[in-house]
Amino acid sequence: MYFVMLELVPSENNEEKEYCEGAFLDCWVDYDSEAEAVERAKDYASSEGWDYVETKEVYEVQREKYLDDEILEIYDEACDYGVSGLFYTWPDEDEE
C-alpha cells in the first residue's frame, strides 16, 4: 500500500471550481509499485473532477500505522477497492 499526496486544481466540469482554487489529495493506493500508485491516484483525482498539478509525497505504508487513527477506515477502503482518499480544498482568494 502506498500513500500518495497530490496537489490538484478543479477541472472545468468540477462544480467546486466556482469557489475552490485547489486541493490536496491524501490517497491510499493498493498497487505493486510507486509509479503505478501515483498513476492510479491521478486517475482517481481525475474521476472526481480534479486536474493534476504535482506529486507532493509518495511512500509505502502499513496498516499498523493507522490502528489508532480515524484514517484506518480509508486505508481499509483502499484495501477493498484499490484506492481511497481525502480531498482538502482551499478557497479561491478572488472569491473572498
N, C-alpha and C positions, 0 to 999 in steps of 0.2 A: 504494500500500500504506500502511495506517495501523497504527501501534502504539497499542493501547488497553490501559490498566491499569484493572481494575475491582476494587472491594472487594466481597466476597461472604460470605454465610453459608450453611451447609449447609441444603438443603431437607429437608422432613420425610422424604422417601424416600431420602435420602443416607445410606449406610452409615457414612460418616465422622462423622455428627452426634454419635455417642456420645462421641467423643474430640477432636473438632475444633471450635473456636469460630468460625473464619472462614478466609478465604483471600484472597489477591490473585491475580488472573489477569493475566498478561502475555500479550496476544493480538495476533497479526498478522492483519489483515483486508484482503483484496483487494477493495475497493469504491471507487466513484467519489466518495463524499462522506464527510465526517467523521461526519455524523449517521447515515448508513446503516452505517458501520463500527461505531459504538457499538451500534446496534441488533443487528447481526449478532453482535457479541461477547457481548451479553446473551443472545441466543438460544443461542449455543454454551455459555455457562455454565449456562444452564437445562437444556440437553440432557445435561449432565454431572452434574446434581444439585445445582446451586447457585442461590441466590436473590440477586438484585442488591441492593446497598446503595448504592453510589456510584461514579461515574466519577472516577478519580484523575488520569489523564493521557490525552491523545489527541493524536497528531501524525503527520504524514506521514513516512515513512521510505523510504530507497532501499536496494537490495541491497548496494551497495558498503560501507555502514556495517558489515556483518556478515562481510565476506570473511575476516577473521582471527579469527572468533568461532564458538564452538560453536552459537550461535543460528542460524547460517546454515541449518542443516538444518530448523529450524522455520519460518524465513522461506520457504524453498523449498517446504515442505509447504503453507503458506498460498497460495503461487502456484498450486500444483496443485489444491487443494481449496477455496480461497476463504477459509479460516480455519484457524488453528492456534494453540496456546497452551500455556503452562506455568502450573500452579497451585502457589502457595506457601502452604501451610497453617500455622496456628499452633494449639497445643493449647488445649483448654478448661481455663481456670485452675481451675475447680472439680474437675476430674479429677486434678489434680496432687497 
